[in-house]
Amino acid sequence: MRSASKAPNSAPADPPPDARAIRRAARRAENRADLLDAAEEVFGEHGVSDGSLRQIAQHAGFSPAAIYLFFDNKQDLLSETLVRRGAELVATLRDAALAELPPIVRLHHMVDVAVAFFEARPHFRRLLGHVNGGTAIVGPALAHYTSDVGGYFTEAMAIVAGIIRDGQAAGEVRDGDPVALGRLYSALINEHVLLGGGGQADGRALTTAQFHGLIDGALRNPRR
């Protein structure tokens, strides 16, 4: 009996996954994450200039030479440290923006989400305090270190401006250019976070209630 012939145009089957290659890739990703965690802690504690690759390697349990298997140099490591958290922050804000709440309440909700994000990542908050003197969390001031963070800032500003625009249409938010109001709102959150807002890190920050009062007074339509 003749065996069935292969269909002439059938695509070759994909090769089975190489278990060793999968394990190697997972181990590499884990090692890279360990180095980023160590960089965040060292840069946060010592600053960008004084935090060294040797300290980062030691903290992560690697040799200094091993860092160059994952990152080109100190600048590249810093950039990736900022990009990782910048992406996480924007994703967190994007989720908060989708909450089914009135626009002004959503803006207050995003304050709580942002404060919680940085409370859970104190080394990153300290790192941002060192970057350019703490002038911005996610914004143009970080473009010197990585252009990707500037992209996250643009997306975050678009999210906030969209909520403000919705609030203006509903009569909840004061008049004014939504982008300008969004940048001022973000700057207030920035300073609140860097002062230790929520955690009362050094006694200089407003309480949560005080800061929400400030945001409400700045954005709520005075005619409402």
Secondary structure, 3 states (H helix, E strand, C coil): CCCCCCCCCCCCCCCCCCHHHHHHHHHHHHHHHHHHHHHHHHHHHHHHHHCCHHHHHHHHCCCHHHHCCCCCCHHHHHHHHHHHHHHHHHHHHHHHHCCCCCHHHHHHHHHHHHHHHHHCCHHHHHHHHHHHHHCCCCCHHHCCCCHHHHHHHHHHHHHHHHHHHHHHHCCCECCCCHHHHHHHHHHHHHHHHHCCCCCCCCCCCCCHHHHHHHHHHHHECCCC
